[in-house]
Amino acid sequence: MFSKTKRNIVFTVVISLLVLMTVTLATIYLSNRIALQKENEEMLKTYVQRFSLDDQPFMPDGEKPDGKRDERPDDRDGKQGPRDGEPGRNEPRFQLSTFYAVAYSDSGEVISVYNGNNALQSEESILQITDQILKSKKTGGRTGNMTYLVEERDGYTLVAMIDGTINSGNQTLLIKQMLIIGGAALAVLAVISVFLAKRIVKPLEENDKNQKRFVSDAGHELKTPIAVISANSELLKRDVGENEWLNNIDYENERMSELVKQLLMLSKAENKDIPKETLDLSKLTDGEVLPFESLAYEKGKQIKSDIEQGLTVKGNPNQLRQLVSILLDNAVSHGTGNVIELTLKRERHNANLTVTNDAAQMSADQLSHLYDRFYRTDEARNEDGSHYGLGLSIAKAVADAHGGHITAAYKDGKAVFTALIPIEAERRKNKE
C-alpha cells in the first residue's frame, strides 16, 4: 500500500515538473518567435521605406538602364561592397540581418537583384522565391524562413525579404540546450522526489505498523480473559443452572471470541512475510465450495461453480482458503437471490476468482468502502451479529499479500467480487 503511495508521489512530482517545463519551454519558444517575427517585420518595413532603386545593383553585368556601370567599390573578398545609400548601412541591427530585394518592371522583367551583404541564398534561389511570392498575389507574410513585403512603386514592383535562417537556428539551439538542461534537472528532481516520498510516507508506515502490532497484541491478550469468562460461566451454570444472564454472557463472549479471531486473521493476512508454497488453486477452490453448498442449501440458495483446472499459484494455502470462504460466505449471508455463481479462470497472467450474487442496490460510495475495516452496509447490520465488517478487509489483505488485488462492482442488480492472483508459471516466465 505504501509502496504505491510512494510511486504516486514520485509520479505526481515528475509529471507536474514535466508539464511545467513543457509549458515554460513552449512559452519561451513562442514568445521569442513572435518577438523575432515582429522585429523582422519592423526592420523589413524600414528597409522598404529606405529602399531606393538608384542605390541598388541592377543586372549581373552591373549595367543600369541609362547605360552606366554600377560603380560600387569591391570589398576585401573582391565582391561588391554596399553603397552608402543602402538601407540601414550604419545601424548594427541591420548589419547583422540579411536582406534581399528584387525589382520587377511592369512587364515582369527583373530590373534589380540585391542578395545582401551576408547572403545565405543564391541569386537564382532568390528569384525563384520572389516569383512564387508574386504568383501568390500576397503583399506580405512568411515563406520558409523568409519574411517578405511586396510594394508597388512608380515603374516597378519591389519584393523585399529578410532572412530568418540564422535566428531560427539560434532559437532551435536554445531550445535544444534548454531541453538538455531541463531533462537533467528533471532527472535530479525525480531522485530527490523519491527521497522526499520516503520521508513523507515513513511516519505513515510507522503508524500503520504500530496499529497492526496493537491489533495483534490486543488480540492475543484478549484471548485469555475470554477463555476465563467462558470457563467461569460454565462453572456457574453447573451451580445455578441455565438462566438468561449467563446465556447472555456466553453469547457476548462468543461474539468477542469471534471478533478477536478475525482481528488476528487480519493481522496475519497483512503480514506479507508469510510462508508460501506452490499449490493448485483450482483444487483448493473446489474444496472450499463443497461445505458452502450445504450451507447455501439450508438458506434456499444454490452455488454454481465453473472452475478451470490446473491453475497453479504460489501462496499460503490457509490464507487462500480464507479468501475463497470469505467471498462465498459474503454471498450466502448477504445475497438477495437464490443463485450464487463462482468462476475461476485464467486471465492473462492471473487466476481470476469471481463470485457473483444478486444484491440490493449499492452506491458507488458503498462500493468504495466495502474493504474498509468494520464497514458494513445498512442491510448487513440487521444480521445476527456474527459479522463485524472484517471479512472483506481480510480478503483484500490476502490478495495484496499474494501480489494480486481484489475489486467489487455492482452490475444489473448483482454484486460482483473479483480477486486476481498471479499464476506461478507466469511468475517464472517473467523472472526468466
C-alpha positions in Angstrom: 0.0 0.0 0.0 2.7 2.5 1.0 4.9 1.5 -2.0 2.0 2.5 -4.2 1.7 5.8 -2.3 5.4 6.5 -2.8 5.1 5.8 -6.5 2.1 8.1 -6.7 4.0 10.9 -5.0 7.0 10.5 -7.3 4.8 10.2 -10.4 2.8 13.3 -9.4 6.0 15.3 -8.8 7.7 14.2 -12.0 4.6 14.8 -14.2 4.0 18.2 -12.6 7.6 19.2 -13.3 7.4 17.8 -16.8 4.2 19.8 -17.5 5.7 22.9 -16.0 8.9 22.6 -18.0 6.9 21.9 -21.2 4.7 24.9 -20.7 7.8 27.1 -19.9 9.7 26.0 -23.0 6.7 26.4 -25.2 6.0 29.9 -23.8 9.7 30.9 -24.2 9.8 29.5 -27.8 6.5 31.1 -28.9 7.2 34.5 -27.2 10.7 34.6 -28.7 9.4 33.5 -32.1 6.7 36.2 -32.0 9.2 38.9 -30.9 11.7 38.0 -33.6 9.0 37.9 -36.2 7.7 41.3 -35.1 11.2 42.8 -35.1 11.9 41.3 -38.6 8.7 42.8 -39.9 9.5 46.2 -38.4 13.1 46.1 -39.9 11.7 45.0 -43.2 9.2 47.9 -43.3 12.1 50.3 -42.5 14.2 48.7 -45.2 11.4 49.1 -47.8 10.8 52.7 -46.8 14.5 53.5 -47.3 14.9 51.4 -50.4 16.0 53.4 -53.5 16.4 51.7 -56.8 19.2 54.1 -57.7 21.4 52.8 -54.9 21.0 49.1 -55.9 22.9 46.9 -58.4 20.9 46.3 -61.5 21.7 43.3 -63.6 24.5 40.8 -63.2 26.7 42.7 -65.6 26.3 45.8 -63.5 24.8 47.9 -66.2 22.0 50.4 -65.4 19.2 51.4 -67.7 21.0 54.6 -68.6 24.0 52.6 -69.9 26.3 53.4 -67.0 28.1 50.8 -65.0 27.5 50.1 -61.3 30.4 51.6 -59.5 30.2 50.0 -56.0 33.7 49.5 -54.6 35.0 46.0 -54.1 35.3 44.6 -50.6 38.2 42.5 -49.3 36.9 39.4 -51.0 36.6 41.0 -54.3 32.8 41.3 -54.1 31.0 44.5 -54.5 30.5 46.2 -51.2 27.4 48.1 -50.0 26.7 51.6 -51.2 26.5 54.4 -48.6 22.8 54.9 -49.6 21.8 51.2 -49.0 19.1 50.9 -46.2 20.4 50.5 -42.7 24.1 50.6 -43.6 25.2 52.3 -40.4 22.8 50.5 -38.0 24.1 47.4 -36.2 20.8 45.5 -36.2 20.5 46.0 -40.0 24.2 45.0 -40.5 23.5 41.7 -38.6 20.5 40.9 -40.7 20.4 39.7 -44.3 18.0 41.4 -46.7 17.1 40.5 -50.3 15.4 42.8 -52.7 14.2 42.2 -56.3 12.7 44.9 -58.5 10.4 43.9 -61.3 9.3 46.1 -64.2 5.7 46.5 -65.1 6.2 43.9 -67.8 7.5 41.4 -65.3 11.2 41.6 -66.1 13.9 41.7 -63.4 15.3 45.2 -63.1 17.5 44.7 -60.0 18.6 41.9 -57.7 20.1 42.5 -54.3 21.0 39.4 -52.3 22.5 41.0 -49.3 25.9 41.6 -47.8 25.9 38.2 -45.9 23.8 36.4 -48.4 22.7 32.9 -47.5 20.8 32.4 -50.7 22.0 32.5 -54.3 20.6 34.9 -56.8 18.8 32.0 -58.6 17.1 30.8 -55.4 16.1 34.4 -54.6 14.4 34.8 -57.9 12.6 31.5 -57.5 11.2 32.6 -54.1 10.1 36.1 -55.4 8.4 34.5 -58.4 6.4 32.3 -56.0 5.5 35.4 -53.9 4.3 37.3 -56.8 2.2 34.4 -58.0 0.5 34.2 -54.6 -0.8 37.8 -55.0 0.0 38.5 -51.3 1.6 41.8 -50.2 3.3 40.3 -47.1 3.8 37.3 -45.0 6.3 34.4 -44.5 7.6 31.7 -46.8 10.0 29.3 -45.1 12.5 31.4 -43.1 11.8 34.4 -45.2 9.6 37.4 -44.1 8.6 39.4 -47.2 6.8 42.6 -48.3 5.6 43.5 -51.8 5.2 47.1 -52.7 4.0 48.7 -55.9 6.1 51.7 -56.9 6.3 54.1 -59.9 7.5 52.0 -62.8 8.4 48.8 -60.9 7.3 46.3 -58.2 9.6 45.8 -55.2 9.8 42.4 -53.4 11.9 42.8 -50.3 12.7 39.9 -47.9 14.6 39.4 -44.6 16.3 36.0 -44.0 15.5 34.5 -40.6 17.6 31.3 -41.0 20.2 32.4 -38.5 17.6 33.4 -35.9 15.7 30.2 -36.4 18.9 28.2 -36.0 19.8 30.1 -32.8 16.3 29.6 -31.5 16.5 25.8 -32.2 19.9 25.6 -30.5 18.5 27.5 -27.5 15.5 25.1 -27.2 17.9 22.0 -27.5 20.1 23.4 -24.8 17.1 24.1 -22.6 15.7 20.6 -23.2 19.1 19.0 -22.2 19.4 21.2 -19.1 15.7 20.7 -18.2 16.0 16.9 -18.7 19.0 16.7 -16.4 17.2 18.9 -13.8 14.1 16.7 -14.1 16.2 13.6 -13.5 17.8 15.1 -10.4 14.4 16.3 -9.1 13.0 12.8 -9.7 15.7 11.3 -7.5 15.0 14.0 -4.9 11.3 13.3 -5.0 12.0 9.6 -4.3 13.9 10.6 -1.2 11.1 13.0 -0.2 8.4 10.4 -0.8 10.2 8.0 1.6 10.4 10.8 4.2 6.8 11.7 3.8 5.5 8.1 3.9 7.8 7.0 6.7 5.6 8.3 9.6 2.5 6.7 8.0 4.3 3.4 7.7 5.4 3.5 11.3 1.9 4.4 12.4 0.4 1.5 10.3 2.9 -0.9 11.8 2.0 0.3 15.3 -1.7 -0.2 14.6 -1.1 -3.7 13.3 1.1 -4.5 16.3 -1.6 -3.2 18.6 -4.3 -5.3 16.9 -2.1 -8.4 17.1 -1.0 -7.8 20.7 -4.5 -6.9 21.9 -6.0 -9.9 20.2 -3.6 -12.3 21.9 -4.1 -10.5 25.3 -7.9 -10.8 24.9 -7.8 -14.5 24.3 -7.0 -15.2 28.0 -9.8 -13.2 29.6 -12.3 -14.6 27.1 -11.3 -18.1 28.0 -11.6 -17.3 31.7 -15.1 -15.8 31.2 -16.2 -18.9 29.3 -14.8 -21.2 32.0 -16.4 -19.2 34.8 -19.7 -19.1 33.0 -19.6 -22.9 32.6 -18.9 -23.3 36.3 -21.8 -21.0 37.3 -24.2 -23.0 35.1 -23.3 -26.1 37.0 -24.1 -24.4 40.3 -27.1 -22.3 39.4 -28.3 -24.0 36.2 -29.3 -22.3 33.0 -30.5 -18.7 33.2 -31.0 -15.7 31.0 -28.0 -13.7 32.3 -25.5 -16.5 31.9 -26.8 -17.2 28.4 -26.3 -13.6 27.5 -22.7 -13.7 28.9 -22.0 -16.7 26.8 -23.5 -15.1 23.7 -21.5 -11.9 24.0 -18.3 -13.9 25.0 -18.7 -15.9 21.8 -19.1 -12.7 19.8 -16.0 -11.3 21.4 -14.1 -14.5 20.7 -15.1 -14.4 17.0 -14.1 -10.8 16.8 -10.7 -11.4 18.3 -10.2 -14.4 15.9 -11.0 -12.2 12.9 -8.6 -9.5 14.1 -5.8 -12.0 14.4 -6.7 -13.3 11.0 -6.5 -9.8 9.6 -3.2 -9.2 11.3 -1.7 -12.4 9.8 -3.1 -11.6 6.3 -1.5 -8.2 6.3 1.9 -9.8 7.0 3.5 -10.3 3.6 6.3 -12.3 5.0 4.1 -15.4 5.3 5.3 -18.9 4.3 4.3 -19.7 0.7 4.3 -22.8 -1.4 3.3 -23.8 -4.9 -0.2 -25.1 -4.8 -3.1 -25.9 -7.1 -5.6 -23.1 -6.7 -8.2 -25.0 -8.7 -8.3 -27.9 -6.2 -8.2 -25.6 -3.3 -11.2 -23.5 -4.5 -13.1 -26.7 -5.4 -12.6 -28.0 -1.9 -13.9 -24.8 -0.3 -17.0 -24.7 -2.4 -18.3 -28.1 -1.1 -19.0 -27.2 2.5 -20.7 -23.9 1.4 -23.1 -25.8 -0.9 -24.8 -27.4 2.1 -24.9 -24.0 4.0 -26.4 -22.3 0.9 -29.0 -25.2 0.5 -30.2 -24.6 4.1 -30.9 -20.9 3.1 -32.6 -21.9 -0.1 -29.7 -21.0 -2.3 -27.6 -22.7 -4.9 -23.9 -22.4 -5.7 -23.0 -22.8 -9.4 -19.2 -23.2 -9.9 -17.1 -23.1 -13.0 -13.5 -23.9 -12.1 -10.7 -24.2 -14.7 -8.4 -26.9 -13.7 -4.6 -26.7 -13.3 -4.2 -23.2 -12.2 -1.1 -23.1 -10.0 -0.1 -20.2 -7.8 2.5 -19.6 -5.1 0.8 -18.7 -1.8 -0.3 -19.6 1.6 -3.0 -22.4 1.5 -4.7 -21.3 4.7 -5.0 -17.7 3.6 -6.2 -18.5 0.1 -8.8 -20.8 1.7 -9.9 -17.8 3.8 -10.1 -15.7 0.7 -12.5 -18.2 -1.1 -14.6 -18.8 2.0 -15.0 -15.1 2.8 -16.3 -14.4 -0.7 -18.7 -17.3 -0.6 -19.8 -16.5 3.0 -20.4 -13.0 2.0 -22.6 -14.1 -1.0 -24.5 -16.6 1.1 -25.1 -14.3 4.0 -25.9 -11.0 2.2 -27.1 -12.1 -1.3 -30.7 -11.5 -2.1 -31.1 -14.1 -4.8 -31.2 -17.9 -4.9 -28.2 -18.4 -7.2 -24.5 -17.7 -6.4 -22.0 -18.0 -9.2 -18.3 -18.8 -8.7 -15.8 -18.9 -11.5 -12.1 -19.5 -11.6 -10.5 -18.7 -14.9 -7.1 -17.9 -16.3 -6.9 -14.2 -17.3 -3.6 -13.3 -18.9 -1.0 -13.8 -16.1 -3.5 -14.2 -13.3 -6.0 -16.6 -11.8 -9.4 -14.7 -11.8 -11.7 -15.8 -9.0 -15.1 -14.2 -9.3 -18.1 -14.6 -7.1 -21.4 -13.1 -8.3 -24.8 -12.9 -6.5 -28.0 -10.9 -6.6 -27.8 -8.0 -4.1 -29.6 -4.9 -3.1 -28.6 -1.7 -4.8 -25.2 -0.4 -3.8 -24.0 3.1 -4.4 -20.5 4.0 -5.6 -19.7 5.3 -2.1 -20.6 1.9 -0.6 -18.6 0.0 -3.1 -15.5 2.2 -2.4 -15.7 1.4 1.4 -16.5 -2.3 1.2 -12.9 -3.3 2.0 -12.6 -0.9 4.9 -12.2 -2.4 8.3 -15.5 -2.7 10.3 -17.5 -1.3 7.4 -21.0 -2.8 6.8 -23.8 -1.7 4.7 -27.1 -0.9 6.4 -28.6 -4.2 5.2 -25.7 -6.2 6.8 -26.3 -4.5 10.2 -29.5 -6.4 10.5 -27.7 -9.8 10.6 -27.4 -12.0 13.7 -24.3 -10.3 14.9 -21.7 -12.8 13.6 -20.4 -10.4 11.0 -18.1 -7.5 12.0 -17.2 -5.9 8.7 -13.7 -7.5 8.7 -14.2 -10.3 6.2 -13.7 -8.3 3.0 -10.8 -6.5 4.7 -9.1 -9.9 5.3 -9.8 -10.9 1.7 -8.2 -7.8 0.4 -5.2 -8.2 2.7 -4.8 -11.8 1.5 -4.9 -10.8 -2.2 -2.4 -8.0 -1.6 -0.1 -10.3 0.3 -0.1 -12.6 -2.7 0.8 -9.9 -5.2 -2.8 -9.6 -6.5 -5.7 -7.4 -5.9 -9.5 -7.6 -5.3 -12.3 -5.4 -6.6 -16.1 -5.0 -6.1 -18.7 -3.9 -8.6 -22.5 -3.7 -8.9 -23.9 -4.6 -12.3 -27.5 -5.3 -13.4 -28.7 -6.0 -9.8 -25.7 -8.2 -9.0 -22.7 -7.8 -6.7 -19.5 -8.9 -8.4 -16.4 -9.6 -6.3 -13.2 -10.3 -8.3 -9.8 -11.4 -6.9 -6.8 -11.7 -9.2 -3.8 -13.9 -8.0 -0.7 -14.2 -10.2 -0.2 -17.6 -11.7 3.1 -19.3 -10.6 4.0 -20.4 -14.2 3.8 -16.8 -15.3 5.9 -15.6 -12.4 8.7 -17.9 -13.5 8.5 -16.8 -17.2 8.7 -13.2 -16.1 11.8 -13.8 -14.0 13.5 -15.7 -16.8 
